[in-house]
Amino acid sequence: MKRLLSILFLSALALGAHAQKNIPLLDKVEGHRVTFHYTYSLSQKGEPFHPVTDGDVTVEGNAYKLQGLGMEVISDGTTRWTLDREAKEAVVEKVEKEDIFTNPALFIASYKQHMDSIKVNDSGSDYLDVTLTLEDENIMRFVLKNIVYGPEEGKSDFSVQEKSLPDYLITDLR
């Protein structure tokens, strides 16, 4: 689960990194609902990149929705739901001390702290290909496509009502 969420946050990072102090595409996120499709690959110890996953992300303020690896993660910034719709299982947790690897909205707000590790491989008006070098020298690659900025719509799309999941096994860890 944590790996799935880290993909989301690091994908959000990739919205527009350059060898500079600002990332205009990330700076533009505030005050918008942003959606994009991501592909995540990993290179360990200099090996070629291997695909890990892909999915879709929506971010607004400190709320987010991530779909990938057959899972859906929905957070309004206070509560996080992880849904496996095929298995009809859900885990609900209180959001506490998230970090940039588990919360894409938090990463967007603090991306400038990671600029030394980011390299833009290619970019365009609605896509970005970026790598992030980790402390262990492994490299994560994110290709973002179909980046769309829209008006904020509120957090109703970032919450789950338990009654909307009548046949689910729900594990409540709050």
Disulfide bonds with the S-S distance in Angstrom:
none
